Amino acid sequence: MSEFKGKVAFITGAGGGMGLAISRQFLNHGGQAILIDVKDEPAELAEFSGNYVYVQGDLTDEATVEKAMGLSESTYGRLDYLVNVAGVLWFDRDKSVLDIDMDVWDQVFNINLRSMALTIRHAVPVMRKSNGGAMVHFSTIQCLRGDSSPQDAYSASKAGVGALSKSAAMQFAADGIRSNVIYPGVAMTPMQARWEGNDEIQEAVGNAIPLGRMGVADDMANACLFLLSDKASYITGTDLIVDGGISAKL
Ligand SMILES: NC(=O)c1ccc[n+]([C@@H]2O[C@H](COP(=O)([O-])OP(=O)(O)OC[C@H]3O[C@@H](n4cnc5c(N)ncnc54)[C@H](O)[C@@H]3O)[C@@H](O)[C@H]2O)c1
């Protein structure tokens, strides 16, 4: 379990479902990390104490991102990976562009896309000094289709994640920095808290998915660690759909 020994990652959304699963797998494989989220530090990280720094902060604030990113160099002397997982889907407030409160639109874009711009901006100089590395950013399959029950701010901001990742892949390839995107399908995490304890809905959603179940956070962590690892050393500027096959179904 030492695939990432000597490597340092900056992982956003580490207090949520997928970010926590990625953090735990990465630390379990010998890595060290700066973890950031607006939420309190999850108790599930404690077993890795000494190998990470947890920052409670808002990723839309550039000074916070800059300071947190600086910890990778001051604490561990390098930065190899950036993992952008933090994001929001506000089911009750995210609607059609005809109806959405434009302050909500701006906040969703700030969290889902500005945070990614800020983390890339402050990670690349440190990654360059560390002789390259890899980035993985989280989008959603929702931005690959239209929806008659729209969540327009979420979908449009997440489409931007794909575009910015491809641009980063081209800009930083010569530095040995790869950039790829994961497009999750439905996964049972705190984001889907509205379905918690509702077996009927979870079963119905699972039955609609070709592989027969909803995703879990570790499905995304498995894909993410592959894209970070040297096994993906020839993969950049691409998109990996991790959805049990649902987007392949017409
Ligand atoms: N769960 C799903 O079904 C699903 C499906 C497709 C895509 N995704 C995407 O995958 C990613 C991870 O989702 P998840 O299911 O783990 O969700 P989650 O809600 O469990 O985790 C997201 C985390 O981001 C954090 N966050 C939000 N705003 C922040 C800010 N301004 N600063 C710092 N942290 C902030 C939250 O506190 C939360 O812990 C998200 O980008 C999400 O859009 C999730």
The ligand as a Tripos MOL2 file, in Angstrom:
@<TRIPOS>MOLECULE
LIG
   44    48     1     0     0
SMALL
NO_CHARGES

@<TRIPOS>ATOM
      1 N1        -23.0940   12.4730   -5.4270 N.am      1 LIG1
      2 C1        -23.4620   12.4570   -6.6820 C.2       1 LIG1
      3 O1        -24.4270   11.7790   -7.0460 O.2       1 LIG1
      4 C2        -22.6900   13.2500   -7.7050 C.ar      1 LIG1
      5 C3        -23.0020   13.0310   -9.0520 C.ar      1 LIG1
      6 C4        -22.3000   13.7230  -10.0300 C.ar      1 LIG1
      7 C5        -21.3030   14.5980   -9.6740 C.ar      1 LIG1
      8 N2        -21.0050   14.8010   -8.3650 N.ar      1 LIG1
      9 C6        -19.9260   15.7580   -8.0730 C.3       1 LIG1
     10 O2        -18.9110   15.1060   -7.3480 O.3       1 LIG1
     11 C7        -18.3010   16.0180   -6.4240 C.3       1 LIG1
     12 C8        -18.3450   15.4330   -5.0270 C.3       1 LIG1
     13 O3        -19.6970   15.2560   -4.6560 O.3       1 LIG1
     14 P1        -20.1570   14.5140   -3.3210 P.3       1 LIG1
     15 O4        -21.2380   13.6280   -3.7210 O.co2     1 LIG1
     16 O5        -18.9950   13.9780   -2.5970 O.co2     1 LIG1
     17 O6        -20.8040   15.7490   -2.5580 O.3       1 LIG1
     18 P2        -20.6910   16.2250   -1.0390 P.3       1 LIG1
     19 O7        -21.7320   17.2500   -0.8600 O.co2     1 LIG1
     20 O8        -20.6790   15.0510   -0.1270 O.co2     1 LIG1
     21 O9        -19.2320   16.8850   -1.0070 O.3       1 LIG1
     22 C9        -18.9380   18.1330   -1.5840 C.3       1 LIG1
     23 C10       -18.1000   18.8990   -0.5760 C.3       1 LIG1
     24 O10       -17.7530   20.1820   -1.1190 O.3       1 LIG1
     25 C11       -17.6900   21.0630   -0.0090 C.3       1 LIG1
     26 N3        -17.7930   22.4540   -0.4150 N.ar      1 LIG1
     27 C12       -18.8690   23.0560   -0.9740 C.ar      1 LIG1
     28 N4        -18.6290   24.3600   -1.1500 N.ar      1 LIG1
     29 C13       -17.3710   24.6060   -0.6980 C.ar      1 LIG1
     30 C14       -16.5530   25.7630   -0.6090 C.ar      1 LIG1
     31 N5        -16.9960   26.9550   -1.0360 N.pl3     1 LIG1
     32 N6        -15.3280   25.6420   -0.0750 N.ar      1 LIG1
     33 C15       -14.8790   24.4400    0.3830 C.ar      1 LIG1
     34 N7        -15.6040   23.3090    0.3060 N.ar      1 LIG1
     35 C16       -16.8400   23.3880   -0.2190 C.ar      1 LIG1
     36 C17       -18.8800   20.6610    0.8510 C.3       1 LIG1
     37 O11       -18.7740   21.1460    2.1770 O.3       1 LIG1
     38 C18       -18.8480   19.1530    0.7430 C.3       1 LIG1
     39 O12       -18.1890   18.5510    1.8310 O.3       1 LIG1
     40 C19       -19.0720   17.3250   -6.5460 C.3       1 LIG1
     41 O13       -18.3340   18.2300   -7.3480 O.3       1 LIG1
     42 C20       -20.3560   16.9190   -7.2200 C.3       1 LIG1
     43 O14       -20.9170   17.9550   -7.9780 O.3       1 LIG1
     44 C21       -21.6850   14.1530   -7.3680 C.ar      1 LIG1
@<TRIPOS>BOND
     1     1     2 1
     2     2     3 2
     3     2     4 1
     4     4     5 ar
     5     4    44 ar
     6     5     6 ar
     7     6     7 ar
     8     7     8 ar
     9     8     9 1
    10     8    44 ar
    11     9    10 1
    12     9    42 1
    13    10    11 1
    14    11    12 1
    15    11    40 1
    16    12    13 1
    17    13    14 1
    18    14    15 2
    19    14    16 1
    20    14    17 1
    21    17    18 1
    22    18    19 2
    23    18    20 1
    24    18    21 1
    25    21    22 1
    26    22    23 1
    27    23    24 1
    28    23    38 1
    29    24    25 1
    30    25    26 1
    31    25    36 1
    32    26    27 ar
    33    26    35 ar
    34    27    28 ar
    35    28    29 ar
    36    29    30 ar
    37    29    35 ar
    38    30    31 1
    39    30    32 ar
    40    32    33 ar
    41    33    34 ar
    42    34    35 ar
    43    36    37 1
    44    36    38 1
    45    38    39 1
    46    40    41 1
    47    40    42 1
    48    42    43 1
@<TRIPOS>SUBSTRUCTURE
     1 LIG1         1 GROUP 0 **** ****
